[in-house]
């Protein structure tokens, strides 16, 4: 993925009417990727050995299950998970839309 330089990226068409899981890369920033994620179901328990991961919620409530606690994020809230920390992300009420920031060559290891 190599978006054109100095290009406006319109998120709304990527979000409108989407009622199933969708995860698309939007742009690269140095060695990181910015993704748009529409979540309609839980993502499995996993961790990333080579990258932190940051979530910014645009719509809905995103639950991030960690060992021993759950973090709930609402629109405008941001949360970072360090590398090697196991987590499971899921929408609270049917659908959430998020921006994620992570290493472009991120590795994902399923834990359960």
Secondary structure, DSSP 8 states (H G I E B T S, - for coil): ----TT-----HHHHTT--S-EEEEEEEETTEEEEEEEESS---SEE-TT--EEEEEEES-EEEEETTEEEEE-TT-EEEE-TT--EEEEESSS-EEEEEEEETT---EE--
